[in-house]
Amino acid sequence: HMVDFEVNFDWTDIPDAAPNTMVLQIFNNDGSHYTTVEFTSRKGGSFRIEAGEYKFLFHNGAMSTLVERGNTYGEYELTTKQISLLSPMGKDNNLNAPPRPDDSKDEPVNDILENIWGGSYEYIEILRGVEGQSVTLKPVEATSVYTVEVRDVKNMRDDIYVSAAMSGMAQSWKI
């Protein structure tokens, strides 16, 4: 009872979004993982699937820092790879890590996140023997951009490296 099914992505609210790929995580109605489909076009595409009832989570893919975790609808989330505090300066050795404030010294340090667009579709029924079935999914932007400006630094020279980390930020996104 396999049927052809088409997914279209509607980018009208974020027309400048330029994902490399779009990932569709398909879950059975009970929340267990069914399969993953990756589209090479931001427009979507078609694939074959068994007739049944499903839940969809979708997001852009093909990102070097992205890590997908969880294998159920309720647990699935996106995060980034853990790195050393000095990694952005090209120093990956944790043995020489600088001291950190007590309230954040045990927190993981995660890589900078690339732009993520995604969303969910809570319920869809794919019917047996019905041609031309499709769904239109509307991604939203999930990432925020923060700009930090440091002023009036004394004794700054070109041979001094500066790195910063923000604590208290969300470590993952549950779509």
MARRODO-308109 format. One record per residue (C-alpha): residue in one letter; x, y, z. Coordinates in Angstrom, 3 decimals, always signed. Each point is the difference from the previous one (the first is absolute). Layout:
! residues N
<pt drenmi="A" c1="X" c2="Y" c3="Z"/>
...
//
This chain:
! residues 175
<pt drenmi="H" c1="+0.000" c2="+0.000" c3="+0.000"/>
<pt drenmi="M" c1="+2.748" c2="+2.423" c3="-0.966"/>
<pt drenmi="V" c1="-1.074" c2="+3.302" c3="-1.517"/>
<pt drenmi="D" c1="+1.791" c2="+2.928" c3="-1.575"/>
<pt drenmi="F" c1="-0.107" c2="+3.048" c3="+2.265"/>
<pt drenmi="E" c1="+1.171" c2="+3.543" c3="-0.694"/>
<pt drenmi="V" c1="+1.373" c2="+2.549" c3="+2.486"/>
<pt drenmi="N" c1="+0.136" c2="+3.690" c3="-0.899"/>
<pt drenmi="F" c1="+1.756" c2="+2.619" c3="+2.131"/>
<pt drenmi="D" c1="-1.551" c2="+3.474" c3="+0.126"/>
<pt drenmi="W" c1="+2.700" c2="+2.659" c3="+0.536"/>
<pt drenmi="T" c1="-2.185" c2="+3.104" c3="-0.440"/>
<pt drenmi="D" c1="+0.685" c2="+1.240" c3="+3.560"/>
<pt drenmi="I" c1="+3.786" c2="-0.490" c3="-0.304"/>
<pt drenmi="P" c1="+0.789" c2="+0.298" c3="-3.727"/>
<pt drenmi="D" c1="+3.740" c2="+0.528" c3="+0.552"/>
<pt drenmi="A" c1="+0.440" c2="-3.350" c3="+1.767"/>
<pt drenmi="A" c1="+2.453" c2="-2.105" c3="-1.971"/>
<pt drenmi="P" c1="+0.225" c2="-3.505" c3="+1.486"/>
<pt drenmi="N" c1="+2.292" c2="-2.548" c3="-1.641"/>
<pt drenmi="T" c1="-2.502" c2="-2.784" c3="+0.644"/>
<pt drenmi="M" c1="-3.248" c2="-0.531" c3="+1.890"/>
<pt drenmi="V" c1="-0.407" c2="-2.944" c3="+2.375"/>
<pt drenmi="L" c1="-3.401" c2="-1.531" c3="+0.708"/>
<pt drenmi="Q" c1="-0.168" c2="-2.209" c3="+3.085"/>
<pt drenmi="I" c1="-3.098" c2="-2.201" c3="-0.209"/>
<pt drenmi="F" c1="-1.458" c2="-1.500" c3="+3.168"/>
<pt drenmi="N" c1="-2.821" c2="-2.462" c3="+0.484"/>
<pt drenmi="N" c1="-3.050" c2="+1.358" c3="+1.779"/>
<pt drenmi="D" c1="+1.229" c2="-1.573" c3="+3.279"/>
<pt drenmi="G" c1="+3.190" c2="+2.117" c3="-0.243"/>
<pt drenmi="S" c1="+2.401" c2="-2.780" c3="-1.061"/>
<pt drenmi="H" c1="+2.361" c2="+0.794" c3="-2.866"/>
<pt drenmi="Y" c1="-1.099" c2="-1.268" c3="-3.422"/>
<pt drenmi="T" c1="+2.552" c2="+1.368" c3="-2.483"/>
<pt drenmi="T" c1="+2.010" c2="+3.022" c3="-1.122"/>
<pt drenmi="V" c1="-0.212" c2="+1.656" c3="-3.408"/>
<pt drenmi="E" c1="+2.489" c2="+2.637" c3="-1.165"/>
<pt drenmi="F" c1="-0.835" c2="+2.316" c3="-2.864"/>
<pt drenmi="T" c1="+2.792" c2="+1.596" c3="-2.021"/>
<pt drenmi="S" c1="-2.262" c2="+2.878" c3="-1.014"/>
<pt drenmi="R" c1="-1.437" c2="+2.648" c3="+2.314"/>
<pt drenmi="K" c1="-3.256" c2="-0.464" c3="-1.919"/>
<pt drenmi="G" c1="-0.448" c2="-3.599" c3="+1.255"/>
<pt drenmi="G" c1="-0.704" c2="-3.055" c3="-2.091"/>
<pt drenmi="S" c1="-1.783" c2="-3.328" c3="-0.065"/>
<pt drenmi="F" c1="+0.660" c2="-3.399" c3="+1.547"/>
<pt drenmi="R" c1="-1.764" c2="-3.318" c3="+0.589"/>
<pt drenmi="I" c1="-1.581" c2="-0.757" c3="+3.354"/>
<pt drenmi="E" c1="-2.419" c2="-2.526" c3="+1.487"/>
<pt drenmi="A" c1="-3.584" c2="+1.143" c3="+0.440"/>
<pt drenmi="G" c1="-0.582" c2="+0.957" c3="+3.633"/>
<pt drenmi="E" c1="-0.075" c2="+2.761" c3="+2.588"/>
<pt drenmi="Y" c1="+3.166" c2="+1.973" c3="+0.727"/>
<pt drenmi="K" c1="+1.590" c2="+2.991" c3="+1.707"/>
<pt drenmi="F" c1="+2.685" c2="+2.061" c3="-1.754"/>
<pt drenmi="L" c1="+2.941" c2="+2.012" c3="+1.311"/>
<pt drenmi="F" c1="+2.044" c2="+1.866" c3="-2.594"/>
<pt drenmi="H" c1="+3.113" c2="+2.160" c3="-0.102"/>
<pt drenmi="N" c1="+2.840" c2="+0.894" c3="-2.295"/>
<pt drenmi="G" c1="+2.926" c2="-2.395" c3="-0.176"/>
<pt drenmi="A" c1="+3.552" c2="-0.403" c3="-1.323"/>
<pt drenmi="M" c1="+1.533" c2="+2.230" c3="+2.679"/>
<pt drenmi="S" c1="+3.453" c2="-0.690" c3="+1.394"/>
<pt drenmi="T" c1="-0.828" c2="+0.943" c3="+3.620"/>
<pt drenmi="L" c1="-3.462" c2="-1.579" c3="+0.273"/>
<pt drenmi="V" c1="-0.669" c2="-3.057" c3="+2.163"/>
<pt drenmi="E" c1="-3.377" c2="-1.770" c3="-0.020"/>
<pt drenmi="R" c1="-1.010" c2="-1.776" c3="+3.235"/>
<pt drenmi="G" c1="-2.935" c2="-2.155" c3="+1.060"/>
<pt drenmi="N" c1="-1.895" c2="-2.737" c3="-1.764"/>
<pt drenmi="T" c1="-3.601" c2="+0.808" c3="+0.966"/>
<pt drenmi="Y" c1="-2.257" c2="+2.910" c3="-0.883"/>
<pt drenmi="G" c1="+0.185" c2="+1.370" c3="+3.553"/>
<pt drenmi="E" c1="+3.774" c2="-0.407" c3="+0.371"/>
<pt drenmi="Y" c1="+1.265" c2="+1.155" c3="-3.395"/>
<pt drenmi="E" c1="+2.091" c2="+3.177" c3="+0.203"/>
<pt drenmi="L" c1="+2.758" c2="+1.903" c3="-1.752"/>
<pt drenmi="T" c1="+3.198" c2="+1.169" c3="+1.640"/>
<pt drenmi="T" c1="+3.608" c2="+0.688" c3="-0.977"/>
<pt drenmi="K" c1="+3.259" c2="-1.856" c3="+0.552"/>
<pt drenmi="Q" c1="+1.809" c2="+0.560" c3="+3.280"/>
<pt drenmi="I" c1="+3.350" c2="+1.775" c3="-0.323"/>
<pt drenmi="S" c1="+2.693" c2="+1.331" c3="+2.297"/>
<pt drenmi="L" c1="-0.329" c2="+3.556" c3="+1.260"/>
<pt drenmi="L" c1="+3.005" c2="+1.177" c3="-2.006"/>
<pt drenmi="S" c1="-0.906" c2="-1.886" c3="-3.174"/>
<pt drenmi="P" c1="-1.203" c2="+3.143" c3="-1.856"/>
<pt drenmi="M" c1="+3.567" c2="+1.336" c3="+0.345"/>
<pt drenmi="G" c1="+1.477" c2="-3.185" c3="-1.453"/>
<pt drenmi="K" c1="+1.087" c2="-1.341" c3="+3.397"/>
<pt drenmi="D" c1="-1.718" c2="-3.332" c3="+0.657"/>
<pt drenmi="N" c1="+1.995" c2="-1.038" c3="+3.064"/>
<pt drenmi="N" c1="-2.290" c2="-0.214" c3="+3.060"/>
<pt drenmi="L" c1="+3.057" c2="-0.354" c3="+2.277"/>
<pt drenmi="N" c1="+0.742" c2="+3.708" c3="-0.353"/>
<pt drenmi="A" c1="-3.610" c2="+1.183" c3="+0.191"/>
<pt drenmi="P" c1="-0.412" c2="+3.317" c3="+1.793"/>
<pt drenmi="P" c1="-1.772" c2="+0.156" c3="+3.358"/>
<pt drenmi="R" c1="-3.772" c2="+0.319" c3="-0.140"/>
<pt drenmi="P" c1="-2.515" c2="+1.461" c3="+2.460"/>
<pt drenmi="D" c1="-1.282" c2="-2.529" c3="+2.542"/>
<pt drenmi="D" c1="-3.590" c2="+0.108" c3="-1.270"/>
<pt drenmi="S" c1="+1.043" c2="-0.991" c3="-3.536"/>
<pt drenmi="K" c1="+3.203" c2="-2.003" c3="+0.427"/>
<pt drenmi="D" c1="-1.768" c2="-3.359" c3="-0.458"/>
<pt drenmi="E" c1="-2.228" c2="+1.089" c3="-2.888"/>
<pt drenmi="P" c1="+0.826" c2="-1.461" c3="-3.414"/>
<pt drenmi="V" c1="+1.356" c2="+2.308" c3="-2.679"/>
<pt drenmi="N" c1="-1.782" c2="-0.434" c3="-3.308"/>
<pt drenmi="D" c1="+1.008" c2="+1.160" c3="-3.452"/>
<pt drenmi="I" c1="-1.677" c2="+2.960" c3="-1.667"/>
<pt drenmi="L" c1="-3.263" c2="-0.974" c3="-1.630"/>
<pt drenmi="E" c1="-0.676" c2="+0.572" c3="-3.655"/>
<pt drenmi="N" c1="-3.431" c2="+1.345" c3="-1.005"/>
<pt drenmi="I" c1="-2.760" c2="-2.515" c3="+0.626"/>
<pt drenmi="W" c1="-3.429" c2="+0.071" c3="-1.601"/>
<pt drenmi="G" c1="-2.594" c2="-2.579" c3="+0.860"/>
<pt drenmi="G" c1="-3.296" c2="-0.942" c3="+1.557"/>
<pt drenmi="S" c1="-2.466" c2="-2.756" c3="+0.706"/>
<pt drenmi="Y" c1="-3.170" c2="-1.463" c3="-1.428"/>
<pt drenmi="E" c1="-1.930" c2="-1.753" c3="+2.764"/>
<pt drenmi="Y" c1="-2.228" c2="-2.360" c3="-1.976"/>
<pt drenmi="I" c1="-0.299" c2="-1.169" c3="-3.559"/>
<pt drenmi="E" c1="-1.845" c2="-2.971" c3="-1.430"/>
<pt drenmi="I" c1="+1.372" c2="-1.472" c3="-3.199"/>
<pt drenmi="L" c1="-2.703" c2="-1.976" c3="-1.753"/>
<pt drenmi="R" c1="+0.392" c2="-3.295" c3="-1.836"/>
<pt drenmi="G" c1="-0.621" c2="+0.117" c3="-3.760"/>
<pt drenmi="V" c1="-0.448" c2="+3.773" c3="-0.231"/>
<pt drenmi="E" c1="+2.181" c2="+1.755" c3="-2.573"/>
<pt drenmi="G" c1="+1.336" c2="+3.553" c3="+0.303"/>
<pt drenmi="Q" c1="+0.212" c2="+0.221" c3="+3.792"/>
<pt drenmi="S" c1="+2.175" c2="+2.819" c3="+1.301"/>
<pt drenmi="V" c1="+0.633" c2="+2.349" c3="+2.894"/>
<pt drenmi="T" c1="+1.403" c2="+3.515" c3="+0.144"/>
<pt drenmi="L" c1="+2.322" c2="+0.650" c3="+2.940"/>
<pt drenmi="K" c1="+0.869" c2="+3.545" c3="+1.093"/>
<pt drenmi="P" c1="+3.417" c2="+0.240" c3="+1.685"/>
<pt drenmi="V" c1="+0.708" c2="+2.684" c3="+2.605"/>
<pt drenmi="E" c1="+3.386" c2="+1.391" c3="+0.972"/>
<pt drenmi="A" c1="+1.181" c2="-1.586" c3="+3.247"/>
<pt drenmi="T" c1="+3.325" c2="+1.752" c3="+0.528"/>
<pt drenmi="S" c1="+0.633" c2="+3.365" c3="+1.576"/>
<pt drenmi="V" c1="+2.954" c2="+2.242" c3="-0.724"/>
<pt drenmi="Y" c1="+1.659" c2="+1.959" c3="+2.799"/>
<pt drenmi="T" c1="+2.518" c2="+2.758" c3="-0.554"/>
<pt drenmi="V" c1="+2.393" c2="+0.795" c3="+2.829"/>
<pt drenmi="E" c1="+2.103" c2="+3.140" c3="-0.139"/>
<pt drenmi="V" c1="+3.054" c2="+0.394" c3="+2.232"/>
<pt drenmi="R" c1="+1.138" c2="+3.600" c3="+0.499"/>
<pt drenmi="D" c1="+2.882" c2="+1.901" c3="+1.534"/>
<pt drenmi="V" c1="+2.385" c2="-2.933" c3="+0.353"/>
<pt drenmi="K" c1="+3.310" c2="+1.095" c3="+1.492"/>
<pt drenmi="N" c1="+3.355" c2="-1.411" c3="-1.150"/>
<pt drenmi="M" c1="-1.469" c2="-1.838" c3="-2.996"/>
<pt drenmi="R" c1="+2.532" c2="-1.099" c3="-2.590"/>
<pt drenmi="D" c1="-0.150" c2="-1.948" c3="-3.255"/>
<pt drenmi="D" c1="+1.848" c2="-2.970" c3="+1.537"/>
<pt drenmi="I" c1="-2.582" c2="-0.554" c3="+2.761"/>
<pt drenmi="Y" c1="-2.752" c2="-2.544" c3="-0.610"/>
<pt drenmi="V" c1="-3.450" c2="+0.615" c3="+1.405"/>
<pt drenmi="S" c1="-2.782" c2="-2.548" c3="+0.337"/>
<pt drenmi="A" c1="-3.323" c2="+0.075" c3="+1.804"/>
<pt drenmi="A" c1="-2.773" c2="-2.401" c3="+0.876"/>
<pt drenmi="M" c1="-3.564" c2="+0.659" c3="+1.113"/>
<pt drenmi="S" c1="-1.493" c2="-2.123" c3="+2.768"/>
<pt drenmi="G" c1="-3.628" c2="-0.607" c3="+0.781"/>
<pt drenmi="M" c1="-1.010" c2="-0.496" c3="-3.638"/>
<pt drenmi="A" c1="-2.236" c2="-2.846" c3="-1.183"/>
<pt drenmi="Q" c1="+2.114" c2="-3.014" c3="-0.905"/>
<pt drenmi="S" c1="-2.492" c2="-1.499" c3="-2.434"/>
<pt drenmi="W" c1="-3.219" c2="+0.571" c3="-1.927"/>
<pt drenmi="K" c1="-2.924" c2="-2.380" c3="+0.337"/>
<pt drenmi="I" c1="-1.848" c2="+0.578" c3="-3.226"/>
//
